[in-house]
Amino acid sequence: MKPVIVVHGGAGRIFKDREEGARSGVTTAALKGYSILKQGGSALDAVEEAVTSMEDDPHFNAGCGSVLNEKGEVEMDAIIMDGKNLASGAVSAVKCIANPIKLARLVMEKTEHMLLTDHGAKLFAKAMGVPEIPGEKLITERSRERWSKNLEPDSNPQEFKKDPGTVGAVAIDNEGNVACATSTGGLTNKLVGRVGDSACIGSGGYADNHVGATSTTGHGESMMKVVLARLILYHMEQGMSPAEAADTALNYMKTRVGGLGGVIVVSNSGDWAARFSTKQMSWATVKDDQLQYGIYTGEIHTSSVCNSGDEEKWTVQQDKDLSLHGVQ
């Protein structure tokens, strides 16, 4: 099986001054994950690495760069799932952790549980030796600014729900195993303790070797109502392609509960899709040593990638071959 990785940096509204950073962030994440796959690494390791990269990038609403809750604090959710045995681990409402996705994997591998939250997740992180960092280190000037504006009497909270939320990755490795990972800071000015879809198996992500893997992004409450990730794989089980399944599920969510969002999908045969019903979604994929990425509907930039010779690091080889095509 040829390895494939697909990542997303959140569906929603991406301001012009942040487009370049969003594109760069998702392509970097995809290349890091692909490097692991090309070395024969697992899909699980690849999606964790890709999401970690985006958690560390302040352009995204995950890890450093997460939006703030009503009290001006960062509370984060994350999930990871192994399609080989349906093992999954998740954390919710965690604070002072640089990479929630790594903690989610520890939950999967070191406990008999699937989800730890808030104080319990903090105790578990300490027991596992995960370093605690000051909450302020996760807060960017932009996040604090958005939080402050939403406190103003004439603010419109619905406008802030259009901002991109959540990062994610899906992959298939040389052995044919699939995996997904999703991480988020949630909604701007959310209630303390609010948990969205990203920590919920079947909503924020799902992976099953019998079908494929998907990671979702958008309005979490809407995705939870329709169990979006599992719904996509259900449609694939009925014979739909990843793109058809994604579009069908997104359309159902929009018509049934009025929710908008985006998804990335990879099938167990290596076909993939990146689809969204919002204005934008940053995404990138690498397959057959070819990088593709975009933000707007109908936008796909294509470049060749190569091994730089430095510890199997993969980099863009021919960005001059950039092209624009219809979305897969």
Helices and strands as residue ranges (DSSP letters): E 4-12, H 16-38, H 43-55, E 76-82, E 87-94, H 100-110, E 115-117, H 118-127, G 135-138, H 141-150, H 157-160, E 167-172, E 178-184, G 197-199, E 205-208, E 212-218, H 220-226, H 228-237, H 242-257, E 261-267, E 272-276, E 280-287, E 290-296, E 301-307, E 314-316, G 319-321
